[in-house]
Amino acid sequence: MPQLGLLAGRAWAALLSQLLRPPCASCTRAVGCHSQVAEAMLTSQLKAHQEKPNFIIKTPKGTRDLSPQQMVVREKILDLVVSCFKRHGAKGMDTPAFELKEMLTEKYGEVSGLMYDLKDQGGELLSLRYDLTVPFARYLAMNKVKKMKRYHVGKVWRRESPTIVQGRYREFCQCDFDIAGQFDPMIPDAECLKIMCEILNGLQLGDFLIKVNDRRIVDGMFAVCGVPESKFRTICSSIDKLDKMAWKDVRHEMVSKKGLAPDVADRIGDYVQCHGGVSLVEQMFQDPRLSQNKQALEGLGDLKLLFEYLTLFGIAEKISFDLSLARGLDYYTGVIYEAVLLHTPTQAEEEPLSVGSVAAGGRYDGLVGMFDPKGHKVPCVGLSIGVERIFNIVEQRMKTFGEKVRTTETQVLVATPHKNFLQERLKLIAELWDAGIKAEMLYKNNPKLLTQLHYCESTGIPLVVIVGEQELKEGVVKIRSVASREEVAIKRENLVAEIQKRLSES
């Protein structure tokens, strides 16, 4: 019997000993006697199990369910993002949720420890994907693709401490846009920044700023400040925390925890607190230390060209050259960028919400070569939209202003005021469905008309098609506007055309 699976080991052993012992002297039906013992023990164990449940119904830490109302908001955000990607010529693609562990290791630097490893499955060590960029690079190398403009929307997983109020989860959705291929400098990079501006403007999140820097400038800065080359990446990850931590705390981490000399940290501090426009780029060209570094000069030259293109795109005022921007991931090789909201939210009635960056990206010219047996490189640049953080902002705004969300797109309810009209409603709704019209009906043989109309009002359905005895006799149906409560009778054969006309005008 299936209930036996609930018994603890000790209770199971006791039960077996009762069942296997010889029958008692006074009992000629040993099996029945033993069955009574088993039934009594089972009842006792089941009762104890029901009284003390050993689990709590919850989602795993750092994850969440999305209600139908939340899904409507989320889908609108994703639709806007994806439509922008398509407008710029991107093709959609997908990759597995997990990759061979060896494909992901050593691609992320210090954050590699945040990957979710899976148990050995069929002789393969696997990890859930940490982002969408490394799987894309693996795809390019594996299929020998040299040029591609793609977008990818999918979930990723990171084993970090979640901060739900800031939109940080262990499982979350990323929306990526990437341009792979050998092109003239800074043209694809400028388009990526243009796309970020278009999306953030379209989402109407308020004023924003996109910080830009270049990893060659960061590395050049470290070199002229005296950072040992072996510490470049670890110091880079510390600098990347300046959007969340004060400079003194970052300095303390670099000196006390990572062993950087205090005077070296102070020299870094002189740079990372600088930000501005193209004029700062020109100023860094004249910097006595930075101008002596070849890598830094290459990065500054590309940034100067980038600002020229951004001016032509009409978005230069949204871009800030920020020397504190480091982007901790190891695979970045050139221009890097990150979008932050300046005033979140924009309305005085709303409470401030700290969400960090809402979009980020950069150039990664060496990542594909790490997967290619011959090390052939495919230059790439891309961006990622922080959907979860944006969703949190939009959701809070809707809550503050009491905005309601329709959870369905139903356009018509097929209703009747009379009994025994289920067959006529089924014929009507099938006709609407076949015409591509979004329609519903109540799953009752004889629903009351008032109940049907209340359902329309509560769910936001704009039109009601009514069929009854008189309508059937006259070969017509009534169309009722839920908002105005006006009704008009039309010929049955004209129903689909009339509804389509009304829906196109609304």
Steps between C-alpha positions, in 0.01 A plus 500: 500500500633846410467635855796288608728755333421743780633280778830577670768228499448397863122476461545291185730258682251466785221432256699229323577326830129495581409360160770229501448362855298175548123534551376536856364184669145631530473607137436258212501783236861617530483715186202695628670556835814628334296722264336666798844572648618647170187712461533638852864592452434657160218710640724617784787590267277680248335702774839608635616593148190711439535682832866588443568583133872494427503759220393859433343590167723772353705588194876439519710787634564766237213391273136599468171419335342754267124551518290552184499876575878504530539298181303760304739774615804282437390407150443865409856582610641204305295588191641853499856375546478228234328730248795740536748217443311393187484859377880496497514180295568238767408133460365299793678192636512278808752278680460223763429602860812307602841463341797272549672635809834524321337735245415751773796479737774763480278726288362715783799554730426539871124455458540146359430377853142622461414243235251225581669163442286195429569142603683273257237403242602222262868574530471876439571770757248777441422853626198721456582793274620809688421740214408488130832634369731203558250251346475734198878499461500120524230486230702724266816292542323165475315596180789704353278810470702811417223763486168517681265752655282319752268545795430248773244506782542231763549411863840485671601384848745645751575356845524831682321666791178636351382855570136483395423870557778590254386249241789259567402134475671164470283419199422785265438593138753670276438676168818512293591663170839427340687581180769251402747559217791707376381856432644851498565632854220625723212480250339190659588633848318827429194309378489300824493824700230636269291188565537543876376859471204399285391230744538714813316790334225265385453353849456854641693425817614859547834667436800272455872514433723249322852478641773396255862401543746264335671200655826604331474834682429314827801271452717794393389690809592204723839471332597867538373502859727207589254209531679166443367336182405190698253713698337678203186285493444485876548878537267546204225311684549733800475813285181357349335533843523881502136528393401324825780597741677823596859550380638462853340154529629392159846630592486303826414182309786548255756574771391279790352203320686496168841622613530812283747765616319804652679752275400297192138500618514877548628551145213286370262717705616811313378345174185309594333809642516673158204506261384723218449517123732507203694783666615254769622267224712788365622574853613140549697520175705771671532318834876465573469139620213356293630647173815289538305172484438354153190301604338803660569715194331242275195499724486880514524518121204264459297693760561826313374339177206349690391843626503629140253229397289550812470869413377407151246263660382788721570324831837643610338692787386167648855361509763563770866394485543355848840367611343313793314264265688169488249217429640212704452222244832381359395466137465874425785634283400850383216747540271427798179676603228499764168686521370638830181687583561851634162552664313186590211540484418824319185596685500678837232266636719196450748368752867480397611157387867406471548245225857554375568474129210418267708415191866424432739352249823542311751360253639148537732426208681199649217286635416305182870417453501330841266234356669465161768222486718724283423814701332680209340815635162652412469858633172554688316780676166483678263614770265351756178655631427453872142383465448409867610840627293683241202280588535592869491871415196468272320277751557746785382788286177320409442415866556862607251638248250215530523399134304186414614235257287283272624144527330380180455645153144372454307726264153345502282303741229282344194523728131414517207616717312167462531140609589213268710716265836330555505353149441842339776655712740222400423556130554875536824480694645244257424743216683780684800282586528384139508866392792568739290697749589458869178380659373335819179361645404386848524125556139459610196362324269777621692799637313811608541799266597728790779258600631502144498881481672532839771265376565732205527805726733330747736367232489796260338322205373780272226324298219252565326297229150405617282231348154413630159372384401822320842540335496138382153544355599817312838372381693770685732539799549796730833669559525682830770750595593432862618858561200686354245218547367574150361206304449459125348209307678380186449213260667178611703471180647850558615428858870435437542798267325735744711389797822529300399850395430606859824351630705678231344834598561458874 
